[in-house]
Amino acid sequence: MQFHVSFDRPEDGPQSGPITVGWFLTSDKGAVMYDPPERVSFRQTNKSHAKSASRCPGVIQLESRYFMVKSPFDIHIGFGRDEKGKGHLVNRAGVASTIRANKLGEVLTLVNEAEWRYPDRPTIQLSLPYCFIADELVYVTQLSAFMHYRRDPLPGTIFGGRFPLNVWPRPLMWAFEWHDPQQDIILKRGEPLFYVQFEGNGPDRPVQVVEAERTPELQKYMEQIGGVVNYVNQTFGLFKAAEAIRPKKLLTPKARE
């Protein structure tokens, strides 16, 4: 009788171990304003009691799966209409605003009223340079910072979203549906703006997020898929075409200095 002993581990390979997700900024302009995404973790909490929520495996698992993006700006805006009834944003901070009026308009826009989901709920968009990439199938989900308490709740809800970032790396904006436009929107620099969650093929694999190089290959690929939302509807239908031109490797972790 012969025994065949193999030391191969079929679970080893590109689909085993942690999922590596790279983050980068699409532009170096004002890069110092944008903090790296942080894993949501409430470490400075009571862990002395064995039944403390801080030691609950379920709570720890939940928190470890979300990463937080902070607001890079101090913004205080209201909503108004001109004499013709056209909606517009009002900079409530005025001369005290940390952002010059002409620069505020570059990052914050009021969506065309015809594109609002509801006629009485304005939609605004805050442009951000945050982008994520991976070299295997990974879905990113953007959602509100629901585990962080706000003394003054925002007067509406954010638009979330979910898409495969490995074939569709695109900047994440903060889109907001203004349920009560009579109330102002106040964002403070350094406070949680939104969360992102990453999902691979299996729910058991942990995720590590690293800063990525904006390589020429990555830059070219993003130019090839960029801006198509302005020309076609249902951009998800372009995923196969994007995957066909995608280089095998796009994620290059940034070397630490």
Buried (B, 14 or more C-beta within 10 A) or exposed (E): EEEEEEEEEEEEEEEEEEBBBBBBBBEEEEEEEBEEBEEBEEEEEEEEEEEEEBBEEEBBEEBEBBBBBBBBBBBBBBBEEEEEEEBEBEBBBEEEBEBEEEEBEEBBBBBEEEEBEEEEBBBBBBEBBBBBBBBEBBBBBBBBBEBEEEEEEBBBEBBBBEBBBBBBBBBBBBBBBBBEBEBBBBBBBEBBBBBBBBBBEEEEBEBEBBBBBBBEBBEEBBEEBEEEEEEEEEBEEBBEEBEEEBEEEBBBEEEEE
